[in-house]
Amino acid sequence: MSATQTNKIEIIKSAASKINEVDFANLSFGSVFTDHLFECDFKNGEWQNPVIKPYAPFLCDPSSRVFHYGQAIFEGMKAYKDTNDDVWLFRPDENYNRFNKSAVRMAMPEVPEDIFMNGLNQLLKLDQEWIKKGKGNAMYIRPFMIATGHGVIANPSDEYKFMIILSPVTSYYAGEVKVLIAEHYSRAANGGIGAAKAAGNYAAQFYPTQLANNSGFQQVIWTDDATHTKLEEAGTMNVFFRINDTLFTAPVSERILDGVTRKTLIDLAKSENIDIEIRPVLVSELVEAAKNGTLKEIFGAGTAAVISAISGFSYQDVYYDLPKIENSVANQLKEKLTNIQNKLEEDTFGWTVKI
Ligand SMILES: *Cc1c(COP(=O)(O)O)cnc(C)c1O
């Protein structure tokens, strides 16, 4: 259903902007939204009535399938403004393609490229004043789709709503992040929905993460569900390990989300001549490296925080502290990536796309 019908987007502008009520220096991630949103409904087998309209709550029937059977997917991407006030997206095709992969896995209709991309571009243009320049500043973009069809009948909905909402963000420091390595709970399983950006994956993580929080850890490092011996993801981020001077990250699989930041960091590491190996990393290797002092860094990678350094991990009730190092690879890669994203450094990879 990747038809490319050209739909003209109706634009209904808000009467007044809320922008002057926003304290851009003190944004808390993902909690402020711009004046408008993009919406398109799937009905009678087709996507129809694409519209940009004022950001506002909307009505949904209590029997909408999303509330009962969890057909809900999303994406997370960012737009950046350069010194000339031009607005750039970072590898938007990756997010678009992944969104439709998630849709297929959740038995939802794919969104045509012109609806996704034109909706996104026009929405960003309309609310571009909300995008601030400078390193770390960005517009976090949240495209999502929910099942709106009526009836508590356990089969896929015949109606869906696709929306894009925008939230201005600034760089943030997550504080010290200590992680617990999962020994019982799993984020994903073979044959499951771990590779889809499905809302339910997050819901399933909340309880084990709460347990970890209660024991003094900020996040969980997920391991493979069958044996809990392989390191897979850190919270909702892909994860990298540095042992001596080599970086390691797991190959993507049915259980691991194919992160855009992950694949970007792999390419950046290669271009910076940093040794990188993509292979399953065992918990036992990590413990061994921590014990003999060769474990230098662990960091998570994802669009929201870009790179989030981890200060130590716990496994089988033993806590292993990581060394505090200057010139970390995490910082080196983060600097390089955010410079490319914010157009402060030449993008030789062709990753940035002007709207
Ligand atoms: C979104 C997400 C990531 C990171 O993906 P990016 O494309 O880099 O933002 C990693 N793991 C999980 C589980 C995710 O949901």
The ligand as an SDF file (V2000), in Angstrom:
LIG
                    3D

 15 15  0  0  0  0  0  0  0  0999 V2000
   14.2690    4.2800   18.9780 C   0  0  0  0  0  0  0  0  0  0  0  0
   15.0770    3.1990   19.6130 C   0  0  0  0  0  0  0  0  0  0  0  0
   16.4910    3.1450   19.5020 C   0  0  0  0  0  0  0  0  0  0  0  0
   17.3030    4.2300   18.8460 C   0  0  0  0  0  0  0  0  0  0  0  0
   17.0330    4.4190   17.4990 O   0  0  0  0  0  0  0  0  0  0  0  0
   17.4690    5.7690   16.7740 P   0  0  0  0  0  0  0  0  0  0  0  0
   17.0130    5.5670   15.3820 O   0  0  0  0  0  0  0  0  0  0  0  0
   18.9520    5.8500   16.8830 O   0  0  0  0  0  0  0  0  0  0  0  0
   16.8080    6.8810   17.4840 O   0  0  0  0  0  0  0  0  0  0  0  0
   17.1540    2.0710   20.0430 C   0  0  0  0  0  0  0  0  0  0  0  0
   16.4950    1.0950   20.6930 N   0  0  0  0  0  0  0  0  0  0  0  0
   15.1570    1.1220   20.8420 C   0  0  0  0  0  0  0  0  0  0  0  0
   14.4860    0.0220   21.5680 C   0  0  0  0  0  0  0  0  0  0  0  0
   14.4050    2.1650   20.3110 C   0  0  0  0  0  0  0  0  0  0  0  0
   13.0740    2.1720   20.4750 O   0  0  0  0  0  0  0  0  0  0  0  0
  1  2  1  0
  2  3  1  0
  2 14  2  0
  3  4  1  0
  3 10  2  0
  4  5  1  0
  5  6  1  0
  6  7  2  0
  6  8  1  0
  6  9  1  0
 10 11  1  0
 11 12  2  0
 12 13  1  0
 12 14  1  0
 14 15  1  0
M  END
$$$$
